Structures are given as C-alpha cells and as structure tokens.
Amino acid sequence: MAPLPMFAAIAGLIPAFAAPESSFVLGVQYGDTVQLTNLTCEPVGGLHPRAEQACRALSDVDGNIEGLSTGEAMCTLEYDPVRVRASGTWRGETRSFEAEFPNPCVMRAETGPVFDL
C-alpha cells in the first residue's frame, strides 16, 4: 500500500488551519522612539506583551479602539505627547485607528492595554 492514501486519510481527520480573523499591527511613538508589535485574537497571540488583556478589551468593544476609554485614571497635566496607530482586521472587518495623546497616562486611560507595549 502506498503511503499517499494513508497521509490523505490522516489529513482528513485534522481540522483545516485558518488564519486569525482578528489581528492588528500596533505602533506607539514617544518622541523619536517608535515601538511596533503585532496582536492576534481568536486565538490570542502575536508579540504584544499583554495580548490576553488587549484581546479581552478589544472584544468588549467589538474591535473598535475608539470605544476603549476606561475613564479610570487620574493623570497629570504633563505634556509628553504619544502617537498611536493600529491597522488590521477584527472578525474579518478592516479596522484602523490613529490618535495623539498628551502623555502616556492619558493614552493608557483611553486605550487600556491595547497600546501598553
């Protein structure tokens, strides 16, 4: 018996691999320093240091980063601007986001763990 039919039979038992439907490339710029990472959700992965928390936060707002504001932080009025960018897909729908915040504290208050790289 040739090995090819056996491999075909085994392959039929293994579920097909699908690329994640929810993934983002995230960027944070502090002055001249830029940090980039990727985040995948469903399943959780990528190089984001807090991927599980970021995916949970995004899931709560259906992948709309604009809706992430926690409103739970007391930030100083320090001016140390931070620019953030995100592009990708959430459950198959294209998403993008770009904003500038007056300092890192405000950024975290407005975007939760998503840009906390």
Long-range contacts (C-beta under 8 A, 24 or more apart in sequence): 20-45, 21-89, 21-90, 21-91, 21-92, 22-55, 22-58, 22-63, 22-88, 22-89, 22-90, 22-91, 23-88, 23-89, 24-86, 24-87, 24-88, 24-89, 24-95, 25-86, 25-87, 25-88, 26-84, 26-85, 26-86, 26-114, 26-115, 26-117, 27-84, 27-85, 27-86, 28-82, 28-83, 28-84, 28-107, 28-115, 28-117, 29-82, 29-83, 29-84, 30-80, 30-82, 30-104, 35-117, 37-117, 39-88, 39-114, 41-90, 42-91, 48-117, 49-116, 49-117, 50-113, 50-116, 53-112, 53-113, 54-112, 54-113, 54-114, 54-116, 57-112, 57-113, 57-114, 58-90, 58-114, 62-90, 62-91, 63-90, 63-91, 63-93, 63-95, 64-90, 64-95, 65-95, 65-97, 65-111, 65-114, 66-97, 68-110, 68-111, 68-112, 68-114, 69-109, 69-110, 69-111, 70-109, 70-110, 70-112, 71-109, 72-109, 73-105, 73-106, 73-108, 73-109, 75-103, 75-105, 75-106, 75-109, 76-103, 76-105, 77-102, 78-102, 78-103, 78-105, 79-103, 80-104, 82-106, 82-107, 84-111, 84-115, 86-114, 86-115
